[in-house]
Amino acid sequence: MFNMIRADIYRITKSIAFYIAIGIALIMLASSIYIVQPGSVGQISVGDVSTTDYMQDTIIDNMSYEEISGLSLGDLRREMLNIDGYALDKDILASNMNLYYVFIFIAAIVITVDFSYGSVKNTLTSAINRNRYFASKTLLVMGICMLIFFMNTFICYFGNYIINQGKVSSDLWTLTKISLMQLPAMIALASLLIGIAFTFRKTSVFNVVSIPFIMVFQLILAAAVKIFSIDPKIADFEFQIMISKLSDEPSGSYITRSFIYCAVISAVFLGVGFTSFRKSEIK
Amino acid sequence: MKEIIFQTKQLTKRYKNFTALDRVDMTVYREDIYGLIGRNGAGKTTVMKIVTGLADKTQGEFEIFSKKGKEADREKRLIGCLIENPSFFGGLTAYQNLKYYALQKGITDKEQIGRALDLVGLTDVKNKKFRKFSLGMKQRLGIAFAMLDNPDLIILDEPINGLDPIGISELRETFRKLNTEMGITFIISSHILSELYLVANRFVFIDRGVVLKEISKEELDLECMRCIAVKTNDIKGASVVLEKEFGISRYKIIDKEELRIYQTEISAQEINKTLIKNDIGVSSVYETGISLEDYFKSLVGEEK
């Protein structure tokens, strides 16, 4: 199994897609730090600055929505940097759901590419059996995703500190605590992708399923709350909300319930992926 | 008695309403070059997929190096395979692809990759990306992969597909060399009998998932060779007369009513006349012998 992981590390470091994934994570982080807006990728357009209600209500409460909308990107950045006690890095970690899209790249590079090229046959016919194949791929995806997750935390802290001269910084211990709180959710997201990858196997199908998966999950949850009159608090366990809540001093009971929920999600998706892979005929 | 290194017993594979393999029995001895012959879709690849763990069997069993089940799984290190098309990472070079598998297999001898590439004549293009390879080059890389770990048994599925005549001839020589010099056993599938005939020493004919015949090269030669077939109710008497009157030594008794003479310098008419003169009842004497292709067709029931 160790040889298999070593071989895969050798392979993916030769792959441009791996560096693209890392690059995307860094660009998302750098843009968030520079424009001083957490998780705002996709919400801001230069020249026509708009912010979320959250930004307007909680951060720049001394300005109207129209005033904010009229600001250039540079002016908005200056305004944000002048807010007393604001911790950008903490808010960036609250929007760590963005990493899901980086994890998609990792799962594709490590798992589905092998099936798409058909090279999985070479491994299974000569090197290791399916159980070990599944275990080593799972460990590698998990390892890389968690490495990216923690690197994201520390680069976020130091990047924010350097670029914004410590004006909107939290402390490293607070960020480490937030990361540890979010760790089960990140493991669940990686497990979910591993499960999808081993179930559908081909990269094209994996992308079609995994990219909209979280959005579809959100829609289903919202619809279920409305249609079946379920307690809306269930929405607190939707991944995006959960990751955000876990970064903001959550209650002990919420931490416990979210950890259990993440463990169940991880077990279910890894189980489905393994069973599907175990029974399949490799083509 | 040669050591059996691979054997299937009543191996069966069913998919819902389709039987891909039906009670297949095959035996491969050490140092054989075993040809698996059948049309496209006959079940050749299915046998190989089950043996290598890419598909599960429905019934029956197989042994590799006298090991069954999970124990057989552990013997994979002694097997080199190329199943269906050669599949490698398009963005990696030939060398990088082989290095990836060498790392997987824990091969520490760095020279091994170079030797495998050299064996199939890919040394000059070792830094070329796999996606830029021609089909023939891809096949060669697949064979280099199969040979990477100095296996005892190499399983190759249609290895000559896409190769040019020179490439096929070179590959044939490589198989022979590995077989004779290193004692490697081969199982090679193909739908081209004439090509397989040039390299294999034993054959199994398979069609619609059923083994039609398992035969050695010598037996195949005898069955296909031009000869005179004599149908008689007195095989013993006929053979005595033929030996005494014509000095015939190259003949074979096929069954209790037929013998075949492989010395075609004597005419069928002459043989008939002599046997009758010696009171041997002859029902027919005729010249026979078929090409490999016709032999294959006759086996699968597509005679002219």
Interface residues (C-beta under 8 A of the other chain):
Chain A: N3 M4 R6 A7 Y10 R11 K14 S15 I16 V113 Y117 G118 S119 K121 N122 T123 L124 T125 S126 A127 I128 N129 R130 K279 E281 I282
Chain B: K49 T52 G53 L54 A55 D56 D73 K76 R77 I79 G80 C81 I83 E84 N85 S87 F88 F89 G90 G91 L92 Q96 K99 Y100 Y101 L103 Q104 K105 G106 F145 D149 I155
